[in-house]
Each structure stands twice: as C-alpha cells, then as structure tokens.
C-alpha cells in the first residue's frame, strides 16, 4: 500500500510539473489617455459606451467610457493599456426617470429603453482595432458606424 502511494504521488508531481506554463504577456501595461469621435450613419452618436480591450496583458485589460454627443475622453490614469486594443461600441439604457417621462409624453408609442441602437457588428471585440501609443503620440480615434 505504501509503495503504491509513493508511485501515485510521484506520478502526480511529474504531471503538475509538466503542466506549468510560462506567462509571456506582461502583467500590467502602461495606461494612456484616449479621445475620439463616433458617428452612426454620418451623425454623432448621442449616447453610448466605448470599450477598449487589451489582450496583450494578463489578465486582459478592459476600459469602458461614455460617448456623449459623439465624443469620448478617457484620462491617462484609467485609460486603456498601451498596445493593440479591440474596440466595442455598446448601447446604453436610458435612466428610469427619462424612460418614464418619455412614456408619459407618448403613452401610445412603443418607447425603447436603449438611447441609440448600435448594430451588433460593432458590439463585438473584432469590430475595430486601434494601437494605443505612449505619450507624446496622439491617441485620437474616429469610428464611423453604419446601420446597413
């Protein structure tokens, strides 16, 4: 019994030693500020969210910011990581008070809780990719969406 236990323990130790992986992605990327402009069918996006996803670090770094009147600004301290970032443009839901006010104004009309409908294509990580650079490089990006 004791001999069987030693063999099993040795086998497990060898298995665990062989399963170790080297992490090649840095644990933390420097952050930078980003600014930009987002349009849908040529008009500024009234209200939405932009998400930057950096897969070159471990764990993956995600940064979300508000788009208002087509513009967004993310300060350096909370900005996306330097390097390639996948970008998503996501719809946001109206505040409850705003939604209720619209329903009272137009009681017979079907009111969407979403402020701006963003096509599904742009809500996925692969919609856009940008290279975020360290200062003094300019990180000003434009994203032109179409609903067709």
Buried (B, 14 or more C-beta within 10 A) or exposed (E): EEEEEEEEEEEEEEEEEEEEEEEEEEEEBBBBBBBBBBBBEEEBBEBBBBBBBBBBBEEEBBBBBEBBEBEBBBEEEEBBBBBEBBBBBBBBEBEEEEBEEBEEEEEEEEBEEEBBEBBEEBBEBEBBEBEBEEEEEEBEBEBEBEEE
